[in-house]
């Protein structure tokens, strides 16, 4: 199943808000392309909802990524998959990278 998640904010009467101009058209397009879409507005990391995010700062859903990588790379060991997930989830933003280099 392909899933695209968005965190929708209902801005009553705002036809020029991000929800109306970006999120809803994107969700419609992805649905037309065969993706299942979810609204993450009411999702909270502690809610145990379908998203599975541990915190709002997580850009990668590691368990979903790990499961998908096992399917696509069935010949790889669990440790190789774990190393790949760790490398993809590593903070390489300017701030994170600068902190690593300067320490």
N, C-alpha and C positions, 0 to 999 in steps of 0.2 A: 504494500500500500504506500503510495506517495502522499505525504501530508505536508501542507504549508500552514504555518501557524502565524496568526497576527494578533496583536493586542489592540482591540478596537475600543475607541473612546466614543461614546455617543454624545455628540455635540449638537444638541437640539437646535434646529434652525440654522445651523452653520453649513451652508452649501459650499463654502470656500475653505473648510477645515481639512486637515490631513486625512481624516477618515473618509470624507466624501470625495476628495480629489485623488487620493493615492491608495488607501487601503482597500476600499470597496471595489474599485475597478481592478486592482491587482488580484483580489480574491476571486472576482468573477472570471477573469482571464485564466487563472490557474484552474478553476473548476471546469472551464471549457476544455482545458488541456488534459483533463482526467485526474487532477489532484483532488484529494479530500482536504477541505479547509476547516480549521478550528479557530474559534475566537478565544484568545487567551486573556481577555479583559478581567475576568473574575478569578483567574488562576493565581494561586499563591504557592510558593515553594513548599509550604507546610500543609497544603490542602490535600495532597495525595491525588491530584487530578491527573488527567490523561497525558499531560505534557512531560512530567517527570523532571522538571528543572529543580536543582538543589538550591539555587539562589537567583536573584534577578540579574546578577552580573555574569552568569554563565552564557556564553555565546554559542557553545556547542553542547548538545545533549549527548553526553559521553556514552551512556548505556545504549541509546539508539544507534549511535555511530558504531560502537563496538559490535552490536548484533548485525548491522548491515555489512560491516567489513568482514565478519565471519562468513556471511553468505557469499559475498563477492570473491573473497579470497579463501576459499575452503581448504586450500593446501597449506595455509600458513599456521604456525603454532600460535597458541594463546599469548605467549610472551611477545611474539612479533606483532600481533594485533594490539596488545597493550602498549608497546613502544610507539607504534604508529599513532594511536589515539593520543598518547601523551605528547608527542611531537606536534600534532595538529592543535591541541588545546593549549599549548605553551603560549604565554603572554609575550607577543613580539610587537606590541604597540610601541610607539616611540617612548612612552613613559616606562613601560616594563623593560624594554630593551636597554634604555639608558641606565636604568637602575642596575641591571645585570652587569653591564660593562663597567660601570663606575665603582662597583663594590669590590 
